[in-house]
Amino acid sequence: MSNILTKDLQITTSFCDYDFRLGIYHTFNLLMDIATVQSEESSFGLTEMAQKGLFWVAVRTKVHFHLRPRLLERVTLSTWPAAPEERAYRCMRYYEMKDQSGSLIIEAKNEWAALSITSGRPPPISLAYPPDFKAIERTSCPGDFSHIEPDFAPEEERGEYIVRATDIDGSKHMNNTAYIRVLMDAFSVKEQKELAIKDIEVAYRAQCFEGERLKIMVRKIDNGHEAALFKEDGQTALLARITG
C-alpha cells in the first residue's frame, strides 16, 4: 500500500474567502481532512491509535502559499508522512497542492506527537506506526519552524474569544482548525488584503475546552504579524506568525 494519498478537488464556495479564493482557515481544514483519510488508509489513524491507547496531537504547522486557487478551480492535494526517527517523540507530515497544469501552488508541513489516552504522556512515535510502514522519501515546505516569543505587551491585545460548542471536536477539546478561524478573525479584510499572506505558521501549546475565555494578542513585525491566544490562567494556547 502506498503511503501517499492524492485527491482531486474543486474549490467550492464553502472553501472560499472574501475574494473568492481558497481561504487560509479553509486550507487548514483541507489539510486536516486529507491527513485523517491517509492515516486511516495506512493503518495509523484514529481507529488503530485508540486500540493502542494513543491519540494524535498537532504540534506545529507551516503553510506556504505560492498562489491560492479561485472559486471552481480544480486542484490536486497530496499528503504523506515521513518515517519516524528512532527514539523520537514527534513526526512530520507533508502536503502539496497543484493546479491543473501540475504547478505547485501550496505546500505545507506539520509536526505531530502521539499521547497516551491514560497518562497524557508521549511514547516514542514509532509505536504509533504500523510495523510494515514504508516512508516516501520526499519533503515539502522547506525551512525550519520559526521561534515565536510568547511575551506580548498589554497594548497588543485584540480582544477575547469564548470557546463555543461548534469549536469542539470528537476529542472533546477545541479543534486544531478552530484556532485558525479565531486567529484570522483578529485581522480585518482590509488588513488581510494589505498583507497578501504568503506564509502562516502556528504552534499549538495547550488544549482548550468549551466555555474557556481566550485572550487574542497581535504584534507587528517587519513583514507581517505575530499572534497568540492565551487562556485565563496565562497559559499559552497558540502562537502564530503570519507574513506576506
C-alpha positions as CSV (number, residue, x, y, z in Angstrom):
1,M,0.0,0.0,0.0
2,S,1.3,3.5,-0.9
3,N,1.7,5.9,2.0
4,I,1.0,8.9,-0.2
5,L,-2.6,10.0,-0.9
6,T,-3.6,12.3,-3.7
7,K,-7.2,13.6,-4.2
8,D,-8.8,15.7,-6.9
9,L,-10.7,18.7,-5.5
10,Q,-12.8,21.6,-6.8
11,I,-12.7,24.8,-4.8
12,T,-16.3,25.4,-3.9
13,T,-17.9,28.4,-2.2
14,S,-17.7,26.8,1.2
15,F,-13.9,26.9,0.9
16,C,-13.6,30.5,-0.3
17,D,-12.8,33.7,1.4
18,Y,-13.9,37.3,0.8
19,D,-12.1,37.3,-2.5
20,F,-13.5,34.0,-3.9
21,R,-10.1,32.3,-3.3
22,L,-9.3,29.3,-1.1
23,G,-9.3,30.8,2.4
24,I,-6.5,30.5,5.0
25,Y,-8.7,28.8,7.5
26,H,-10.3,26.6,4.9
27,T,-6.8,25.5,3.7
28,F,-6.2,24.1,7.2
29,N,-9.5,22.2,7.0
30,L,-8.4,20.6,3.8
31,L,-5.1,19.6,5.2
32,M,-6.7,18.1,8.3
33,D,-9.2,16.1,6.3
34,I,-6.8,14.5,3.8
35,A,-4.3,13.7,6.7
36,T,-7.2,11.9,8.5
37,V,-8.1,9.8,5.5
38,Q,-4.5,8.9,4.6
39,S,-3.6,7.9,8.2
40,E,-6.7,5.6,8.3
41,E,-5.9,4.0,5.0
42,S,-2.3,3.4,6.2
43,S,-3.4,1.8,9.5
44,F,-2.3,4.5,11.9
45,G,-5.5,6.6,12.0
46,L,-7.9,7.2,14.9
47,T,-9.1,3.6,15.0
48,E,-5.7,2.0,15.3
49,M,-4.4,4.6,17.6
50,A,-7.4,4.1,20.0
51,Q,-6.6,0.4,20.0
52,K,-3.1,1.2,21.2
53,G,-4.3,3.6,23.8
54,L,-3.0,6.6,21.9
55,F,-4.3,9.7,20.1
56,W,-2.7,12.2,17.7
57,V,-2.0,15.9,18.6
58,A,-0.7,18.5,16.2
59,V,2.4,20.4,17.5
60,R,3.3,22.8,14.7
61,T,2.1,23.6,11.2
62,K,3.6,25.7,8.4
63,V,1.9,26.6,5.1
64,H,3.4,28.5,2.2
65,F,1.0,29.9,-0.5
66,H,2.6,30.3,-3.9
67,L,-0.9,31.0,-5.2
68,R,-4.4,30.5,-3.7
69,P,-6.8,28.8,-6.2
70,R,-10.0,30.6,-7.0
71,L,-13.7,29.6,-6.9
72,L,-14.4,26.4,-9.0
73,E,-10.8,25.8,-9.9
74,R,-9.8,22.1,-9.9
75,V,-6.7,21.1,-7.9
76,T,-4.9,18.0,-6.6
77,L,-4.0,17.7,-2.9
78,S,-1.4,15.2,-1.7
79,T,-0.1,14.2,1.7
80,W,2.4,11.7,3.0
81,P,4.1,11.1,6.4
82,A,7.8,11.0,7.0
83,A,9.5,8.0,8.6
84,P,9.5,8.0,12.4
85,E,13.0,8.7,13.7
86,E,14.4,6.2,16.2
87,R,13.6,7.3,19.8
88,A,11.9,10.4,18.6
89,Y,8.7,11.7,20.1
90,R,7.4,13.6,17.1
91,C,7.0,13.0,13.4
92,M,6.5,15.1,10.3
93,R,3.8,15.1,7.6
94,Y,4.0,16.9,4.3
95,Y,1.4,18.3,1.8
96,E,1.3,19.7,-1.7
97,M,-1.4,21.3,-3.7
98,K,-1.1,21.6,-7.5
99,D,-3.2,23.2,-10.2
100,Q,-4.4,21.5,-13.3
101,S,-1.1,22.3,-15.1
102,G,0.8,20.5,-12.4
103,S,2.3,23.6,-10.9
104,L,2.8,23.7,-7.2
105,I,0.6,26.3,-5.6
106,I,0.5,25.4,-1.9
107,E,3.0,23.4,0.2
108,A,2.8,22.6,3.9
109,K,4.1,20.5,6.7
110,N,3.2,19.7,10.2
111,E,4.7,18.1,13.2
112,W,2.7,15.6,15.2
113,A,3.0,13.7,18.5
114,A,1.2,10.8,19.9
115,L,-0.1,10.9,23.5
116,S,-1.3,8.2,25.8
117,I,-5.0,8.3,26.5
118,T,-4.5,7.4,30.1
119,S,-1.3,9.3,31.1
120,G,-1.3,12.1,28.6
121,R,2.4,11.4,28.0
122,P,4.1,10.8,24.7
123,P,5.6,7.4,23.9
124,P,8.3,7.0,21.2
125,I,6.5,8.0,18.0
126,S,7.5,4.8,16.2
127,L,4.9,2.9,18.4
128,A,2.1,4.8,16.5
129,Y,3.2,3.5,13.1
130,P,2.4,0.1,11.7
131,P,5.4,-2.3,11.6
132,D,5.4,-2.6,7.8
133,F,5.4,1.2,7.2
134,K,7.5,2.4,4.3
135,A,8.1,6.2,4.1
136,I,8.0,8.3,0.9
137,E,11.5,9.9,0.6
138,R,10.2,13.4,-0.2
139,T,9.6,16.6,1.7
140,S,7.8,19.9,1.1
141,C,7.7,23.4,2.6
142,P,11.4,23.7,3.2
143,G,12.9,25.7,6.1
144,D,12.8,25.4,9.9
145,F,9.8,26.3,12.0
146,S,10.1,29.8,13.5
147,H,10.7,30.6,17.1
148,I,7.9,33.0,18.3
149,E,8.4,34.7,21.6
150,P,5.3,34.4,23.9
151,D,5.8,37.8,25.6
152,F,3.3,40.3,24.3
153,A,2.7,43.8,25.7
154,P,-0.7,44.8,27.2
155,E,-1.4,47.2,24.3
156,E,-1.2,44.4,21.8
157,E,-4.4,42.8,23.0
158,R,-7.1,42.5,20.2
159,G,-10.0,41.2,22.2
160,E,-11.3,37.9,23.6
161,Y,-13.0,34.8,22.4
162,I,-15.1,32.3,24.3
163,V,-14.7,28.7,23.0
164,R,-18.1,27.6,21.6
165,A,-19.8,24.2,21.1
166,T,-19.1,24.4,17.4
167,D,-15.3,24.6,18.1
168,I,-15.3,21.2,19.9
169,D,-14.4,18.0,18.0
170,G,-14.6,14.3,18.9
171,S,-11.7,14.6,21.3
172,K,-13.8,16.9,23.4
173,H,-11.5,19.9,23.0
174,M,-11.1,22.7,20.5
175,N,-10.3,21.5,17.0
176,N,-7.0,22.5,15.5
177,T,-8.6,24.4,12.7
178,A,-11.0,26.3,15.1
179,Y,-7.9,28.1,16.5
180,I,-7.1,29.3,12.9
181,R,-10.6,30.7,12.4
182,V,-10.2,32.7,15.7
183,L,-6.7,33.8,14.7
184,M,-7.8,35.0,11.2
185,D,-10.8,36.8,12.6
186,A,-8.4,39.0,14.6
187,F,-7.5,40.7,11.3
188,S,-9.9,42.7,9.2
189,V,-10.4,42.0,5.5
190,K,-8.5,45.2,4.8
191,E,-5.5,44.1,6.9
192,Q,-5.5,40.7,5.2
193,K,-5.6,42.2,1.7
194,E,-2.8,44.6,2.5
195,L,-0.7,41.8,3.9
196,A,-1.2,39.4,1.0
197,I,-0.4,36.4,3.1
198,K,2.2,34.0,1.8
199,D,3.2,32.1,4.9
200,I,1.5,31.1,8.1
201,E,3.0,29.2,11.0
202,V,1.2,28.0,14.1
203,A,2.5,26.3,17.3
204,Y,-0.2,24.6,19.4
205,R,0.7,24.8,23.1
206,A,-2.4,23.8,25.1
207,Q,-5.8,22.2,24.6
208,C,-8.8,24.5,25.1
209,F,-12.3,23.5,26.1
210,E,-15.9,24.7,25.7
211,G,-16.6,27.9,27.7
212,E,-12.9,28.9,28.2
213,R,-12.1,32.5,27.5
214,L,-9.1,33.2,25.2
215,K,-7.3,36.5,25.0
216,I,-6.1,37.4,21.5
217,M,-2.8,39.2,21.1
218,V,-1.2,40.6,17.9
219,R,2.1,42.4,17.3
220,K,3.5,43.9,14.2
221,I,6.8,42.5,12.8
222,D,8.8,43.6,9.7
223,N,6.9,41.6,7.1
224,G,3.7,40.8,8.9
225,H,2.4,39.9,12.4
226,E,2.9,37.5,15.2
227,A,-0.1,36.5,17.3
228,A,-1.0,34.5,20.4
229,L,-4.1,33.0,22.1
230,F,-3.8,32.9,25.9
231,K,-6.0,31.1,28.4
232,E,-7.4,33.0,31.5
233,D,-4.6,31.5,33.7
234,G,-2.0,32.9,31.4
235,Q,-1.2,29.6,29.7
236,T,-0.3,29.9,26.0
237,A,-2.8,28.1,23.8
238,L,-1.4,29.1,20.4
239,L,1.5,31.1,18.9
240,A,1.5,32.2,15.2
241,R,3.4,34.1,12.6
242,I,1.7,35.4,9.5
243,T,3.8,37.1,6.8
244,G,3.3,38.4,3.3
